Amino acid sequence: MALHLYHIPGFRSTRALWLFLELEQALRKSPGSFNLPKLYVHEFKDVAAFRQSKPEWYLEYNPNGKVPTLIDEAKDVVVWESCAVCSYLLDEYDIDGILLAKDSSTKAMYNQLAFYASGTLDNLTSTSSPVQRAVNEITQGKPNMNPVIKPENKHAWKEYCAPYFEETTEKERRTIYPWPKVLSN
């Protein structure tokens, strides 16, 4: 059995491919560790055509019509959305916690950053996010291929997001955004 990843180079599906390759490398270096299933990467070569018209067979797997979509034949599982695919790969195949420790605080931090990346950062940099399409605030040549980066998005990234990730350690981020304290009865 194998994994199948539907992918467009440079798109959000690159996250899932990169994570798989990192996990594969880490497992090779770890003696006696679990072997990953073979990954078949299926690339959509004509990006403009893919954005204009989604194949019906693909929409049956991913009604969102975006990449990535991961199909795990062995477990009869289909997952789409890049951070969800990454979480699935880590949960199912990083059994020993080589890339992501299995303790709940580390997992919570990972989820926090993954959801932040997909829910916030992607909308700052995306050329075809639902938010951008809904408010129609980008100009286009070919469909979704010639975005105009709004000044407020560029400012938000430059002033808030990038410095946060570039200049802080995980420990500092936990200090800035501490875990909530559990109240006892």
PAZA-592693 format. One record per residue: x, y, z of N, C-alpha, C in turn; residue number from 1. Coordinates in steps of 0.001 Angstrom, whole numbers, plus 500000, padded with zeros to 6 digits. Last residue first. Layout:
% PAZA-592693
((X; Y; Z); (X; Y; Z); (X; Y; Z); NUM)
...
//
This chain:
% PAZA-592693
((489827; 523086; 541440); (488602; 523365; 542234); (488946; 523706; 543647); 185)
((492252; 524839; 539470); (491806; 523677; 540254); (490591; 524077; 541081); 184)
((492802; 525871; 536180); (492295; 526251; 537503); (491831; 524988; 538226); 183)
((495633; 525935; 534295); (494468; 525128; 534623); (494047; 525487; 536037); 182)
((496615; 528696; 532362); (496785; 527910; 533589); (495478; 527156; 533846); 181)
((497430; 528678; 528908); (496504; 529020; 530004); (496750; 528127; 531207); 180)
((500724; 529399; 527925); (499648; 528414; 528000); (498706; 528862; 529107); 179)
((501509; 532718; 526724); (501653; 531583; 527632); (500460; 530638; 527548); 178)
((502873; 534357; 524552); (501542; 533757; 524505); (501558; 532522; 525403); 177)
((505380; 535048; 525583); (504524; 536072; 524983); (503075; 535604; 524956); 176)
((506274; 532576; 526426); (506192; 533655; 527402); (505266; 534750; 526880); 175)
((506283; 531139; 524092); (505409; 530663; 525164); (505265; 531716; 526256); 174)
((508208; 532583; 522760); (506832; 532618; 522255); (505867; 532128; 523323); 173)
((510473; 531861; 524275); (509999; 533246; 524301); (508566; 533354; 523806); 172)
((510617; 529150; 523556); (510441; 529522; 524964); (509914; 530951; 525079); 171)
((511100; 529343; 520822); (509853; 528729; 521288); (509576; 529130; 522731); 170)
((512418; 532660; 520239); (512570; 531213; 520389); (511223; 530651; 520833); 169)
((512135; 535282; 517860); (511798; 534675; 519142); (512065; 533178; 519102); 168)
((512555; 536365; 515375); (513322; 536900; 516488); (513012; 536256; 517838); 167)
((510923; 535208; 513437); (512363; 535301; 513202); (513153; 535624; 514460); 166)
((508293; 535348; 514339); (508869; 534044; 514054); (510385; 534093; 513902); 165)
((508011; 538132; 514787); (507612; 537170; 515816); (508285; 535829; 515576); 164)
((508711; 539286; 512332); (509585; 539444; 513506); (509270; 538436; 514612); 163)
((506465; 538324; 510715); (507848; 537913; 510464); (508744; 538114; 511687); 162)
((504130; 539609; 511962); (504307; 538160; 511818); (505772; 537764; 511694); 161)
((504535; 542498; 512143); (504035; 541660; 513226); (504425; 540187; 513091); 160)
((505667; 543862; 509959); (505756; 544443; 511297); (505381; 543481; 512425); 159)
((505252; 542261; 507662); (506567; 542830; 507962); (506694; 543254; 509427); 158)
((502491; 541593; 507775); (503522; 540561; 507746); (504854; 541123; 508226); 157)
((501323; 544138; 507820); (501047; 543181; 508896); (502119; 542105; 508946); 156)
((502298; 545198; 505383); (502656; 545827; 506657); (502461; 544844; 507821); 155)
((501011; 543519; 503576); (502471; 543580; 503592); (502955; 544155; 504926); 154)
((498363; 544183; 504184); (498838; 542811; 504374); (500361; 542780; 504457); 153)
((498296; 546890; 503491); (498050; 546510; 504889); (498479; 545077; 505170); 152)
((498796; 546831; 500683); (499777; 547425; 501607); (499558; 547005; 503055); 151)
((498162; 543794; 498985); (497621; 544990; 499607); (498637; 545530; 500616); 150)
((499554; 542702; 496114); (499660; 542563; 497561); (499202; 543874; 498183); 149)
((497820; 541494; 493483); (498361; 542737; 494014); (498389; 542563; 495525); 148)
((498495; 538645; 491410); (497920; 539308; 492579); (498583; 540647; 492861); 147)
((498028; 536964; 488949); (498706; 538251; 489005); (498186; 539056; 490201); 146)
((496521; 534659; 488908); (497948; 534533; 488629); (498709; 535852; 488770); 145)
((493747; 534352; 488994); (494527; 534191; 490227); (496039; 534165; 490018); 144)
((493478; 534031; 485560); (492818; 533798; 486848); (493805; 533513; 487973); 143)
((495649; 536510; 484167); (495072; 535176; 484096); (494469; 534904; 485469); 142)
((495378; 539033; 486094); (495554; 538871; 484665); (494859; 537564; 484356); 141)
((493621; 540765; 488670); (494127; 539549; 488073); (494339; 539727; 486582); 140)
((493625; 542288; 491864); (493442; 542383; 490422); (494127; 541185; 489803); 139)
((491758; 541760; 494825); (493001; 541607; 494077); (492684; 541760; 492603); 138)
((489416; 541827; 496253); (490329; 542945; 496398); (491683; 542707; 495740); 137)
((487027; 540270; 496673); (487473; 540670; 495347); (488398; 541886; 495389); 136)
((486006; 539055; 498840); (485962; 540518; 498842); (486485; 541117; 497546); 135)
((486347; 536385; 498039); (485048; 536863; 498511); (484958; 538379; 498461); 134)
((489046; 536099; 497422); (488048; 535952; 496359); (486723; 536564; 496779); 133)
((490196; 536483; 499947); (490502; 537398; 498856); (489480; 537308; 497730); 132)
((489034; 534301; 501322); (488836; 535664; 501795); (489084; 536650; 500657); 131)
((489978; 532083; 499929); (488546; 532384; 499923); (488255; 533812; 500376); 130)
((492977; 532959; 498121); (492291; 532521; 499329); (490803; 532836; 499225); 129)
((494840; 533264; 496064); (493487; 532788; 495739); (492732; 532328; 496966); 128)
((497295; 533989; 496860); (496774; 534678; 495678); (495356; 534242; 495344); 127)
((498451; 534522; 500216); (497782; 533734; 499181); (497332; 534595; 498013); 126)
((499429; 535972; 502336); (500316; 535721; 501201); (499643; 535028; 500033); 125)
((497503; 536231; 504250); (498353; 537397; 503974); (499154; 537216; 502691); 124)
((496405; 533747; 504436); (495573; 534806; 503874); (496360; 536079; 503603); 123)
((498475; 532375; 505700); (498144; 532048; 504316); (497296; 533132; 503671); 122)
((498373; 533451; 508306); (499489; 533762; 507415); (499160; 533473; 505956); 121)
((495782; 532380; 509201); (496147; 533794; 509189); (497230; 534094; 508160); 120)
((495359; 529635; 508927); (494222; 530530; 509060); (494551; 531995; 508921); 119)
((497836; 528382; 508688); (496821; 528152; 507662); (495671; 529138; 507746); 118)
((499258; 529449; 510919); (499804; 529521; 509556); (498701; 529378; 508519); 117)
((497529; 528810; 513016); (497860; 530211; 512750); (498384; 530361; 511324); 116)
((497610; 526053; 512882); (496337; 526726; 512632); (496563; 528207; 512338); 115)
((500350; 525694; 513491); (499800; 525196; 512227); (498492; 525910; 511898); 114)
((500563; 526815; 516059); (501303; 527419; 514946); (500769; 526958; 513591); 113)
((498790; 525087; 517460); (498615; 526537; 517490); (499307; 527185; 516297); 112)
((499940; 522580; 517001); (498609; 522887; 516483); (498367; 524388; 516430); 111)
((502404; 522949; 518387); (502382; 522647; 516952); (501023; 523020; 516358); 110)
((501398; 523332; 520978); (502159; 524403; 520331); (502186; 524193; 518821); 109)
((500220; 520801; 521372); (499392; 522010; 521418); (500103; 523177; 520734); 108)
((502468; 519160; 521274); (501416; 518996; 520269); (500520; 520237; 520224); 107)
((503736; 520046; 523583); (504393; 520215; 522285); (503368; 520115; 521168); 106)
((501822; 519280; 525491); (502186; 520700; 525355); (502890; 520962; 524026); 105)
((501577; 516456; 525248); (500456; 517317; 524884); (500846; 518788; 524730); 104)
((504220; 514611; 523625); (503595; 515195; 524813); (502566; 516257; 524405); 103)
((505517; 513631; 521412); (504139; 513198; 521620); (503482; 513803; 522865); 102)
((507443; 515724; 519233); (507288; 514976; 520486); (505812; 514719; 520751); 101)
((508067; 515395; 515976); (507165; 516101; 516877); (506939; 515231; 518108); 100)
((510091; 513805; 514913); (509942; 515195; 514467); (509069; 516017; 515399); 99)
((509859; 511516; 516566); (511181; 511996; 516129); (511106; 513458; 515692); 98)
((507845; 509949; 517747); (507959; 511371; 518063); (509309; 511951; 517688); 97)
((507477; 507382; 516915); (508391; 507585; 518041); (508576; 509056; 518403); 96)
((505732; 507727; 514729); (505321; 506930; 515883); (506186; 507200; 517116); 95)
((504942; 509295; 512498); (506029; 509690; 513398); (505766; 509037; 514748); 94)
((502579; 508386; 511294); (503856; 507801; 510885); (505071; 508264; 511689); 93)
((500228; 509572; 512331); (500215; 508185; 511868); (501599; 507571; 511692); 92)
((500907; 512212; 513096); (500155; 511333; 513999); (500291; 509867; 513614); 91)
((502245; 513177; 510801); (502936; 513100; 512094); (502230; 512139; 513039); 90)
((500215; 512996; 508887); (501478; 512287; 508692); (502236; 512124; 510014); 89)
((498282; 514708; 510069); (497993; 513286; 509845); (499285; 512490; 509700); 88)
((499624; 517158; 509980); (499235; 516581; 511270); (498955; 515091; 511137); 87)
((499802; 517464; 507178); (501016; 517368; 508000); (500705; 516735; 509355); 86)
((497078; 517648; 506552); (497884; 516553; 505991); (499149; 516367; 506824); 85)
((496453; 519994; 507903); (495781; 518756; 508296); (496553; 517551; 507774); 84)
((497994; 521802; 506473); (498337; 521555; 507883); (497652; 520301; 508410); 83)
((496724; 521607; 503861); (498140; 521301; 504086); (498484; 521005; 505542); 82)
((493892; 519891; 502937); (494378; 521061; 503682); (495786; 520743; 504184); 81)
((492742; 516485; 503222); (493133; 517669; 502459); (493262; 518845; 503409); 80)
((492841; 512976; 503220); (492993; 514202; 504007); (493371; 515328; 503057); 79)
((491449; 509820; 503348); (491728; 510950; 502462); (491760; 512198; 503333); 78)
((492117; 506416; 504011); (491929; 507773; 504534); (492274; 508770; 503443); 77)
((492739; 503649; 504162); (491524; 504122; 503504); (491124; 505501; 504023); 76)
((495131; 502771; 504981); (494185; 503100; 506047); (492853; 503605; 505503); 75)
((496463; 502313; 502599); (496464; 501275; 503636); (495398; 501525; 504691); 74)
((496245; 504723; 501137); (495560; 503501; 500694); (495416; 502478; 501813); 73)
((495782; 507842; 501763); (496513; 506759; 502415); (495753; 505468; 502112); 72)
((496069; 510696; 499970); (495301; 509464; 500058); (496213; 508398; 500645); 71)
((495926; 514140; 500281); (496705; 512941; 500581); (495749; 511765; 500678); 70)
((495987; 517075; 498496); (495128; 515984; 498940); (496049; 514786; 499133); 69)
((496946; 520534; 498947); (497162; 519126; 498698); (495930; 518282; 498995); 68)
((494993; 521975; 496364); (496029; 521032; 496759); (496529; 521472; 498125); 67)
((491363; 522177; 496020); (492713; 522748; 496128); (493717; 521623; 496342); 66)
((488707; 521436; 496218); (489302; 521621; 494905); (490683; 522243; 494912); 65)
((486980; 520798; 498215); (487565; 522133; 498245); (488242; 522465; 496920); 64)
((486518; 518114; 497939); (485491; 519038; 497443); (485941; 520498; 497470); 63)
((488493; 515697; 497151); (488678; 516976; 497826); (487663; 517982; 497276); 62)
((487523; 513424; 495870); (488461; 513286; 496990); (488528; 514559; 497823); 61)
((485862; 514583; 493998); (485316; 513511; 494827); (486220; 513250; 496037); 60)
((487560; 516283; 492677); (486581; 516871; 493595); (485894; 515815; 494462); 59)
((488845; 514450; 491020); (489589; 515077; 492104); (488631; 515673; 493136); 58)
((486893; 513740; 489204); (487445; 512682; 490057); (488195; 513278; 491247); 57)
((486507; 516213; 487897); (485456; 515650; 488746); (486002; 514587; 489700); 56)
((489131; 518616; 487898); (488628; 517321; 487436); (487595; 516763; 488418); 55)
((488355; 522062; 487832); (488840; 520921; 488625); (488292; 519631; 488028); 54)
((489335; 524830; 486149); (488430; 523688; 486079); (489041; 522509; 486820); 53)
((491095; 526911; 486859); (489853; 527189; 486121); (488844; 526056; 486239); 52)
((493246; 525738; 488099); (492499; 526769; 488826); (491154; 527054; 488164); 51)
((494133; 524049; 486085); (493669; 523471; 487342); (492833; 524483; 488118); 50)
((494960; 525920; 484167); (493845; 525018; 483854); (493270; 524417; 485134); 49)
((497102; 527059; 485578); (495968; 527896; 485157); (494750; 527028; 484855); 48)
((498814; 524831; 485878); (498234; 525494; 487043); (497009; 526310; 486657); 47)
((499504; 521977; 484651); (498927; 523203; 484096); (498146; 523912; 485204); 46)
((500280; 519832; 486346); (501286; 520598; 485590); (500748; 521943; 485098); 45)
((499890; 518477; 489325); (499067; 519134; 488318); (499997; 520106; 487587); 44)
((501563; 515534; 490287); (501595; 516981; 490086); (500594; 517406; 489019); 43)
((501664; 513211; 492687); (500955; 513479; 491434); (500859; 514995; 491272); 42)
((503850; 511110; 494226); (503484; 512516; 494109); (502895; 512730; 492721); 41)
((503693; 508446; 496331); (503574; 508809; 494923); (503081; 510249; 494874); 40)
((505603; 507003; 498804); (504813; 508182; 498454); (504861; 508389; 496944); 39)
((505474; 503976; 500616); (505965; 504698; 499451); (505023; 505857; 499163); 38)
((505315; 504244; 504216); (504850; 503712; 502933); (505462; 504535; 501797); 37)
((508228; 504221; 506353); (507075; 504890; 505756); (506599; 504149; 504518); 36)
((509170; 502025; 508916); (509350; 502473; 507538); (508072; 503106; 507018); 35)
((510190; 502664; 512268); (509144; 502283; 511336); (509471; 502806; 509932); 34)
((513532; 501993; 513412); (512291; 502745; 513350); (511384; 502224; 512235); 33)
((516034; 500902; 513774); (514878; 500119; 514170); (513553; 500841; 514074); 32)
((517698; 504014; 514124); (517760; 502556; 514019); (516487; 501889; 514531); 31)
((517173; 506789; 512291); (516794; 506232; 513581); (516745; 504705; 513484); 30)
((517581; 507644; 509755); (518684; 507828; 510705); (518406; 507179; 512056); 29)
((515148; 507213; 508551); (516333; 506488; 508043); (517470; 506532; 509047); 28)
((513566; 509057; 509863); (513365; 507638; 510147); (514526; 506791; 509642); 27)
((514481; 511442; 508720); (514652; 511211; 510164); (514507; 509731; 510505); 26)
((513662; 511092; 506038); (515081; 511244; 506376); (515332; 510930; 507845); 25)
((510868; 511023; 506384); (511570; 509899; 505754); (513056; 509918; 506109); 24)
((510456; 513574; 507416); (510151; 512400; 508228); (510870; 511165; 507684); 23)
((511197; 515127; 505210); (511906; 515278; 506491); (511691; 514054; 507373); 22)
((509256; 514255; 503376); (510679; 514030; 503093); (511532; 514171; 504352); 21)
((506914; 515139; 504667); (507112; 513720; 504388); (508593; 513416; 504169); 20)
((507371; 517925; 504668); (507299; 517200; 505928); (507514; 515706; 505710); 19)
((507307; 518389; 501884); (508513; 518685; 502657); (508500; 517908; 503973); 18)
((504640; 517716; 501324); (505738; 516999; 500682); (507022; 517178; 501481); 17)
((503279; 519623; 502880); (503086; 518191; 503134); (504225; 517369; 502526); 16)
((504187; 522043; 501735); (504346; 521767; 503171); (504291; 520268; 503437); 15)
((503313; 521921; 499135); (504746; 521771; 499371); (505016; 521498; 500853); 14)
((500714; 522626; 499097); (501000; 521188; 499140); (502477; 520912; 499372); 13)
((500686; 525315; 498650); (500623; 524858; 500037); (500911; 523364; 500172); 12)
((503048; 525519; 495869); (501766; 525757; 496502); (501797; 525183; 497922); 11)
((505425; 524702; 494785); (505338; 526090; 495227); (504013; 526436; 495884); 10)
((503937; 522270; 492679); (505150; 522846; 493260); (504971; 524331; 493601); 9)
((501044; 520768; 493657); (501539; 521739; 492679); (502768; 522371; 493318); 8)
((499628; 517492; 494207); (500572; 518567; 494531); (500767; 519500; 493342); 7)
((498583; 514735; 495976); (498287; 515593; 494822); (498840; 516964; 495148); 6)
((500028; 511832; 497050); (499917; 513252; 497346); (499677; 513999; 496043); 5)
((499428; 508713; 498341); (499360; 509501; 497114); (499142; 510951; 497516); 4)
((501031; 505897; 499788); (500435; 507215; 499965); (500462; 507916; 498609); 3)
((500302; 502357; 499553); (501095; 503567; 499361); (500303; 504801; 499770); 2)
((500839; 498818; 500000); (500000; 500000; 500000); (500879; 501239; 500000); 1)
//
